[in-house]
Structures are given as structure tokens and as C-alpha cells.
């Protein structure tokens, strides 16, 4: 009997320790922002100001507090052409005004990462990988693609979109309507039927996906706030997605 107890004690001692529990959040959100050459520095600066305004809006904080986990997590990715996709801010859990302001300040002040073509598919694929590596337990996983043109380089955007949807991820779009494109980029920023139509048909997908249009970059913050509120309000969509 003593020998059996000693053997049991040894077995328990050598059992591997359980890993830390995944952090629960209502929404895991990857912001995927276009920095291709059709976005000039002035437009880029207005986008950054808009992100700051959205994440520090009291209504967004209130919406976060209303969720079961009372937290969301966000990361920030910029993309241009093939090989020009970078995570500039890793996963950050946002629970209150202080954590939201910290994330917003980092996002607003980080330098632009690149210029180039527009590889939306590679931006989406990178975001999917971010979600898989997040270690989060999210009630809803969302990729926000923000851009002013069609995909013109890299992996077909539809293939990346379909893989994301198959993983239970929703892709939403925020399209910037460029009324004064650089010469040669007219069809890129204004495809037949409009850019919002292109995003609906080729980029977005998943449960309750949607596109928001921005016709004036000074309204970017308001549009992004509306988008965040909608996404947080949908937080109980498909049930928890556990990323290993």
C-alpha cells in the first residue's frame, strides 16, 4: 500500500504542468491597413488620427464594458505589395479607457512601414496567422481591411478570404473613396461599380460582414467608430473560437 502511494505521488510529481489558460475576450480584431502608393502621407496621417479617435471614443469603451468578458483584443498590420506585410502592434487586450488610449497612442505615432502595390490577399493571410498565434479565446474573430483600391499583386484575395471564412473569421471592410487618384491608378481606386462593390464581392465575408465607405478622410474616425461599435455589438456571434 505504501509502495502504491509512493508510486502515485511520483506520477503526480512528474505530470507536465498545465499551461496558462487562454485569455477570454469578446472580440479578437486585426486591423489591416493599406499603405500602398495610392495612400499619400496626408491621407495616412488622417487615418491614424481616425484610429485614435475611434479607440478613445467613450461609446466604444462603454460597448467593451457591456460584453461578457468586458475586453477585446486588437493588433495592427500594414500591407502594401508582396512581401510588404508587417505586424506593427501585437496583440493588446483593451479593457478600459486607459488600455484603449495606450493602444490608440501607439497606433497613432508608429511610423509608416512601406509603399508599394496592393496585396490585399497577403494582408488577410497574415491577419489569419496572427489570430491563430494569438493564444486568445475569442467569442468573435474579425479582420478589418482598410484600403482605397483593388488588389493588384500577390495571392488572389478571394482565396485568402475563403480560408479565413472557413476558419470562422469575419472580414469587414472600410473603403476610402479616392476622388483624386494618381495618374494611372484610376481603375485601381474606382473599379466598375465602385470600390465598395469590389470589397463586397471579393474581400469581405463571414457572419454579418459589412463594408463602410469613407468619402472624406476627415470622417475616417467617425466611420471607424461606427465600425468598432458594430463589431463589438456582434461579439456573441458564432461562439468561442480557441486559437492554439
TORDREN-836598 format. One record per residue: x, y, z of N, C-alpha, C in turn. Coordinates in steps of 0.2 Angstrom, whole numbers, plus 5000, padded with zeros to 4 digits. Layout:
N
XYZXYZXYZ
...
END
This chain:
244
500449945000500050005000500450065000
501050065004501450125005501850134998
502050074995502350074988501950104983
501250094983500750114978500750194979
500650214985500550284987501150324984
501750294986502350324983502450334976
502250274972502250274965501750334962
501150334966500650384963500950454964
501250464970501550534971502050554966
502450504964502950514959502650534952
502150494951501750504944501450574944
501150594950500950664950501450714950
502050704953502550754953502850764946
502850714942503150714935502650734929
502050744931501550764926501750834924
501650844917501850914915501350964918
501551024919501151074922500651104917
500051114919499651144914499851214912
499751224905499951294903499451344905
499651404904499151464906498551464902
497951474906497351474902497351534897
497051524891496951574886496551634889
496751694887496351754890495751754885
495151764889494551774886494351844884
494151854878494051924875493351914871
492951964871492351964867492551974859
493052004857493252014850493952014850
494251974845494951974843494952014836
495252074836495252114830495952124827
496052114821496652134817496452184813
496752244814496652304809497252294804
496952294797497452284792497352344787
497852384787497852444784498352454778
498052474773498352484766498852544766
499452534765499952584764500252584757
499952564752500152564745500252634743
500552644737500752714735500152754733
499552734733498952774732498752814738
499052794744498852824750499452874751
499352934751499952984752500052994759
500553034761500653044768500153084772
499853134768499253164772498653124773
498553084769497953034770498152984775
498752964775498952914781498952944787
499153014788499053044794498353054797
497953064792497253074794496953004796
497152954793496952884795497152874802
497752884804498052874811497652914816
497452974814497053024819496352984820
496152964814495452924815495452864819
495952824818496052764823496052794830
496452844831496552864838495852894841
495452924837494852954839494352894840
494352844836493952784837494052744843
494652734845494852694850494752724857
494752794857494652834863493952864864
493552844859492852864860492452834866
492152874870491852844876491352794874
490952794869490452744867490852674865
491452674863491752614862491952584868
492252624873492352594880491752564883
491252604882490552584885490352514882
490452504876490252444872490752384875
491352404876491852354878491552324885
491452374889491252354896490552314896
490152324891489552284891489552214889
490152194887490252124884490352074890
490252014889490351964894491051964897
491551964893492251964895492452034897
492052084895492252154896492952174894
493152144888493852154885493752134878
494152174874494352154867495052154866
495352124861496052124859496152144852
496652184851496752214844497552214843
497652204836498352204834498252244827
498852274825498852324819499352294814
499152294808499552264802499552314797
500052334793500052374787500352324782
500052344776500252304770500252344764
500752334759500752364753500752304748
501352294744501452244739501652174742
501852134738502052064740502752074744
502752034750503252044755503252104759
502752144758502752214762502152214767
502152164771501552154776501952144783
501752184787502052184794501552204800
501652164805501352174811501752234815
501452284816501752344819501552344826
500952324828500752324835500452254836
500752214841500552144843499952144847
499652094849499052084852499052124859
498552164859498452214865497752204868
497652184874497052174877496752244880
496152264877495952334879495352314884
495352344890494852334895494452404897
494852454896494552514899494852574895
494752634897494952694894495752704894
496052684899496752684899497152634894
496852574894497152524889497052544882
496452574881496252594874496652654872
496752704877497152764875497852744873
498152694877498852674876498952644869
498452594867498452564861498352624855
497952664856497752714851498452764850
498752784856499352824855499952784852
500052724853500552684850500352684842
499752674841499552664834499652734830
499452784833499452854830500152874829
500652854833501352884832501852834829
501652774827502052724824502252754817
502852754814502952774808502652724802
502552754797502352714791502852664789
502652604787503052544786503352544779
502952564774503152544767502752584762
502852574756502552594750502552544745
502052544740502152484735501452474732
501352414729500752394726500252374732
499752344730499152324734499052254735
499252214740499252144740498752124746
498052134745497552134750497552054752
497652014748497651944750498151924755
498751954754499351934758499251974765
498852034765498652064771498252014775
497751994772497251944775497551884778
497951854774498351794776498751804782
499051864782499551874788499051884794
498551914793498051934799497751864802
497651814797497351754799497951714804
498551724801499151694805499151724812
499051794812499051824819498551804824
497951784821497451764825497551694828
497851654823498051584825498551584831
499051634831499551634836499451674842
498851704842498651754847498651724854
498451654855498351624862497751654865
497251684861496651714864496051664864
495551674868494951634867494451694866
494251694859493851754857493151724855
492651764858491951754855491851764848
492251814845492151834838492851854836
493051834830493751844827493551884821
493851944820493751994815494352024812
494352024805494952054802494652124798
494852174800494652244797495152264791
494952264785495352284780495152354778
495652404778495552474776495952484770
495652514765496052524759495752574754
496052594749495752634744495852614737
495952544736496052514730495952444729
495952414723495852344722496552314723
496452244724497152204725497452194718
498052214718498452204711499052174711
499152134717499852094717499752044723
500151994722500151934727499551884726
499451854732498951794732498251824730
497851784726497251814725496851824731
496551884732496151904738495651854740
495251824735494751784736494951714739
495551694738495751634741495951644748
496251694750496451714757495751724761
495251764757494651774761494251704762
494251664758493951594759494251554764
494851554765495251524770495051554777
495051614777494851654783494151634786
493651634781492951624782492851554785
493251504782493251434784493451424791
493951464793494151464800493651504805
493151524803492651554807492751634808
493151664804493351734805492951774800
492751834803492351884799492851934796
492751954790493152004787492752064785
492852124788492452184786492952234782
492652274779493052324775492852394777
493352434776493252514777493552544771
493152564766493452584759493552664759
494052684757494252754756494152774749
493652814748493452834741493952894739
494352884734494952924732494652964726
494453024726494253064721494753094716
495353094719495953124715496553074715
496453024711496952974711497552994707
498152964709498752974705498652954697
498952984693498852964686499052894685
498652854681498752784680498352734685
498152764691497852724696497052734696
496752764691496052774691495652714692
495852664688495452604688495552564694
496152574697496352544704495952564710
495752634710495452654716494652664714
494452664708493752664706493652614701
493552554703493452494698492652504696
492452464691491752464689491252454694
490852494695490352484701490552514707
491152534708491352564714491752524718
492152554723492652514727492252474732
491752504735491352464740491052404737
490852404730490552344727491152294726
491752314725492352274724492452234731
492452274736492552244743492052194744
491352204743490852164745490952094741
491152104735491152044730491852004731
492352034733493052004733493452004740
493252044744493652054750493252024757
492752054758492352044764492051974764
491851944770491451884771491451864778
491051814779490951784786490251814788
490151794794489551804798489451884798
488851914796488651984797489252024794
489552014789490152054787489852114783
490252174783489952234780490552274778
490352324774490852374771490552444774
491052484776490952554777491352604772
490952654769491352694765491552764768
492152784766492352854769492452894763
492052944762492152994756492553054758
492753064764493153114766493553094772
494253094771494653064776494553104783
494353164783494153194789493653154793
493253114790492753074793492953004795
493552994794493852924795493652904802
493852944807493752924814493052914815
492552944813491852934814491652864811
491952854805491752794801492052734805
492652744808492952684811492652674818
492452724821492052724827491352684826
491052694821490452664819490552584818
491152574815491352504813491552464819
491852494824492052464830491452444834
490952494835490352484839489952424836
489952424829489552364826489852304827
490552304827490952234828490852214835
490952264840490952244847490152214849
489652254846489052234847488852164844
489252134840489152074837489552014840
489852034846490351994849490051924851
489451914852489251844854488951804848
489251814842489051784836489151704835
489751684834489751614832489951564838
490051594844490351554850491051564850
491351544855492151554856492551514851
493051544849493551514844494151514848
494451454849495051444853495651434848
496051484848496651484844497251454848
497551394845498051364849498751394848
END
